[in-house]
Amino acid sequence: MIQKSYNEVNKLYLVPTPIGNMRDITYRAVDVLNNVKIVYSEDTRVTKVLFDKYGIKTKLVSCHKFNEKTIYPQIVNNLKNGFDVALVTDRGTPLISDPGYIVSNEVIKNGFCVVSLPGPSALLPALNMSNIKADKFLFYGFLSSKQDESILQLKLLKNINFTLVLYESPHRLIKTLQNIKNIMGNKRISISREISKIHEEVFRGSVQEAIDAYYEPKGEFVIVIDNNEKLSDVNYAFDELKELISYGMDKKGAMKYISKKYDVSKNLLYNMLEENSI
């Protein structure tokens, strides 16, 4: 079924809101929030601050991950009665590691339009500032809070040769970095913190350097991992590296040669030698 977003059918607007700087909102977003019948909000207290900033008077109703299943009939009824409505989360874009999927799914099932506005998200600024290739990337969001599941997820991600993007909370950051190093190696990474806020900062370096740097992590974090080496190329390069070393070439010189020949990071080759006790 093809959705014609701007036909006469009533709409649920998914409206991104600022993740830090309050000016990071589009004119269109303000117009939509002013003109819909109701705005459904993950936290009405947070949204009220935004509304006061821009003089928005639209009615706010709470809609969060704990009540989505009970609130969506109300949203669908408003659409059936001829009203457009909007959905916002605390900060950023609805559905992107935030609530909204249940509501969106039910609205579509009932034959109404879901229109998502472009706007703020921590994902793309962190990726752009990482200095890691962004032509192919996988956004995974938050790893599981359960250690065993988190480790399994990283093991699966290890074999996906894209740039990887994760969200992480301060109290789990170090453990996640340690798991990344243990499973993927001492990769090149970037960590962005407090994007669009006064304390915004971007770390660029190895996983171990990040572990050393963030001994008291505060704020919300986006981890970007350079996982772009092709597995087949890495394995072939490692086989040749072992062969050169067996012929008597020193490790440092051999790694430099193989790294340049196959465009594989020296850190990765070093970690593979360590793992194989070579």
C-alpha positions in Angstrom: 0.0 0.0 0.0 1.3 3.4 -0.9 0.8 6.3 1.5 0.1 9.7 -0.1 1.2 11.7 2.9 -0.5 15.0 1.9 -3.9 13.8 0.9 -7.1 14.5 2.8 -6.6 11.7 5.3 -5.9 12.8 8.9 -2.3 12.5 10.1 -0.2 11.5 13.0 2.9 13.7 12.9 6.1 12.4 14.4 7.9 15.6 15.5 11.6 15.7 16.5 12.4 18.0 19.4 15.8 19.6 20.5 18.3 17.2 22.1 20.1 20.1 23.7 20.1 23.6 22.2 16.5 24.8 22.3 17.0 26.5 18.9 17.5 23.1 17.2 13.9 23.0 16.0 12.5 23.7 12.6 9.9 26.3 11.7 7.8 23.5 10.3 7.9 21.6 13.6 6.7 24.6 15.5 3.9 25.1 13.0 2.7 21.5 13.3 2.8 21.6 17.1 0.7 24.8 17.0 -1.9 23.5 14.6 -2.6 19.9 15.6 -5.5 19.1 18.0 -3.4 17.3 20.6 0.3 16.7 21.1 1.1 13.3 22.7 4.2 13.6 24.8 6.6 11.2 26.4 7.0 13.6 29.4 4.6 16.5 29.4 6.8 18.4 31.9 9.8 18.4 29.5 7.6 19.3 26.5 5.9 22.1 28.4 9.3 23.9 28.7 9.6 23.7 24.9 6.1 24.9 24.4 6.6 27.9 26.8 9.8 28.8 24.8 7.9 29.0 21.5 4.4 30.1 22.8 2.7 26.8 21.8 -0.7 26.4 23.5 -1.7 23.0 22.2 -3.1 20.5 24.6 -0.6 18.0 25.9 -1.4 14.3 26.8 1.0 11.8 28.2 2.1 9.0 25.9 5.1 6.9 26.9 6.4 3.3 26.8 4.3 2.3 29.7 1.0 3.4 28.4 1.3 3.3 24.6 -0.9 0.2 24.4 -3.7 1.9 26.3 -3.4 5.4 24.7 -3.3 4.5 21.0 -7.2 4.0 20.8 -7.6 7.6 21.9 -5.2 8.7 19.2 -6.9 6.7 16.5 -10.3 8.1 17.6 -9.0 11.6 17.3 -8.0 10.9 13.7 -11.3 9.3 13.0 -13.0 12.4 14.3 -11.1 14.6 11.8 -8.3 15.9 13.9 -4.5 15.8 13.2 -2.3 14.9 16.2 1.4 14.9 16.9 3.7 12.7 18.9 6.9 13.9 20.6 9.4 12.3 22.9 11.5 14.0 25.6 14.3 14.9 23.1 15.1 13.8 19.6 13.1 11.8 17.1 10.3 9.5 18.1 10.9 5.8 17.5 14.7 6.2 17.4 15.5 4.4 20.7 12.4 6.1 22.0 8.7 5.2 22.3 6.2 5.6 19.4 6.3 2.4 17.4 3.1 0.9 18.9 1.1 4.1 18.2 2.5 4.6 14.7 1.8 1.0 13.8 -1.8 1.2 15.0 -2.4 4.5 13.2 -1.2 2.9 9.9 -3.3 -0.2 10.5 -6.4 2.0 10.8 -5.7 3.6 7.5 -4.3 7.0 8.5 -1.1 8.7 7.5 2.1 8.8 9.6 4.2 11.8 8.6 7.7 12.1 10.1 9.4 15.5 10.2 13.1 15.8 9.7 14.9 17.1 12.8 17.2 16.6 15.8 18.8 13.3 16.6 22.0 12.4 18.4 22.8 9.7 15.8 23.9 11.8 12.8 25.8 14.6 14.5 27.9 11.9 16.4 28.5 10.1 13.1 29.5 13.2 11.3 31.9 14.3 14.0 33.5 10.9 14.5 36.1 11.1 11.7 35.0 7.6 10.8 33.6 6.7 7.4 29.9 7.3 7.2 29.0 5.9 3.8 27.9 2.6 5.3 26.8 2.5 8.9 24.6 0.4 11.2 22.7 2.1 14.0 22.1 -0.4 16.8 21.0 1.9 19.6 21.3 0.6 23.1 22.8 -2.8 23.8 20.9 -5.0 26.2 21.3 -4.1 29.9 21.9 -7.8 30.6 25.6 -8.6 30.4 25.3 -12.0 28.6 22.9 -10.6 26.0 25.1 -7.5 25.5 28.1 -9.7 24.8 26.2 -11.8 22.3 25.0 -8.7 20.5 28.6 -7.4 20.2 29.8 -10.8 18.9 27.1 -10.6 16.2 28.0 -7.0 15.4 31.7 -7.9 15.1 31.0 -9.6 11.7 29.2 -6.7 10.2 31.8 -4.6 8.3 30.1 -1.3 8.6 30.7 1.7 10.9 28.6 0.8 14.0 26.7 3.3 16.1 25.6 2.6 19.7 23.9 4.7 22.4 25.1 4.2 26.0 24.4 5.6 29.5 27.1 6.8 31.8 26.9 4.0 34.3 27.4 1.3 31.6 29.9 3.1 29.4 33.1 1.6 30.8 31.8 -1.9 30.8 30.6 -1.6 27.3 33.9 -0.3 26.1 35.7 -3.2 27.9 33.4 -5.6 26.1 34.0 -3.9 22.8 37.8 -4.3 23.3 37.5 -7.9 24.4 35.3 -8.9 21.5 36.2 -6.6 18.6 39.7 -5.6 19.5 41.3 -2.2 20.3 39.3 -0.5 17.5 39.3 3.1 16.4 36.2 4.7 17.9 34.6 8.0 18.6 32.5 8.9 21.6 30.2 12.0 21.5 28.8 13.3 24.7 26.1 15.9 25.5 25.5 16.7 21.8 24.2 20.2 21.2 24.6 21.1 24.8 27.1 23.5 26.5 29.3 20.6 27.6 29.4 18.9 24.2 32.6 17.0 23.5 33.9 14.4 21.1 36.6 11.8 21.8 38.5 10.2 19.0 41.0 7.4 19.5 41.3 3.7 20.4 38.9 1.8 22.7 41.6 1.6 25.4 42.3 5.3 25.2 38.6 5.9 25.7 38.6 3.6 28.8 41.5 5.6 30.2 39.8 8.9 29.4 36.3 8.3 30.8 37.1 7.3 34.4 34.1 9.3 35.7 31.6 9.3 32.8 28.7 11.8 32.9 26.0 12.6 30.4 24.6 10.6 27.5 27.0 9.0 25.0 27.0 8.0 21.3 29.8 5.4 20.5 30.9 5.2 16.8 33.0 2.1 16.0 35.2 1.7 12.9 34.4 -1.8 11.9 34.9 -1.4 8.2 37.7 -3.9 7.5 36.5 -6.7 5.3 36.7 -10.0 7.2 38.1 -11.9 4.2 40.8 -9.3 3.6 41.7 -9.3 7.3 42.1 -13.1 7.4 44.1 -13.1 4.2 46.3 -10.3 5.5 46.8 -12.1 8.9 47.9 -15.3 7.1 50.5 -13.4 5.2 51.6 -11.6 8.3 52.2 -14.9 10.1 54.1 -16.1 7.1 56.4 -13.1 7.1 57.1 -13.4 10.8 57.9 -17.1 10.4 60.5 -16.2 7.7 62.2 -14.0 10.3 60.8 -10.5 9.6 60.3 -8.5 12.8 56.7 -8.0 13.9 56.7 -4.2 13.7 58.0 -4.1 10.1 55.8 -7.0 9.1 52.7 -5.3 10.5 53.6 -2.0 8.8 54.0 -3.7 5.5 50.8 -5.8 5.7 48.7 -2.8 7.1 49.7 -0.7 4.1 49.3 -3.5 1.5 45.8 -4.5 2.6 44.6 -1.3 4.2 44.1 -3.1 7.5 44.7 -1.3 10.8 48.0 -2.1 12.6 46.1 -2.2 15.9 43.8 -5.0 14.6 46.8 -7.0 13.3 48.6 -6.5 16.7 45.5 -7.7 18.6 45.2 -10.8 16.3 48.9 -11.7 17.0 48.3 -11.3 20.7 45.1 -13.5 20.6 47.1 -16.2 18.7 50.1 -15.9 21.1 52.4 -15.0 18.2 
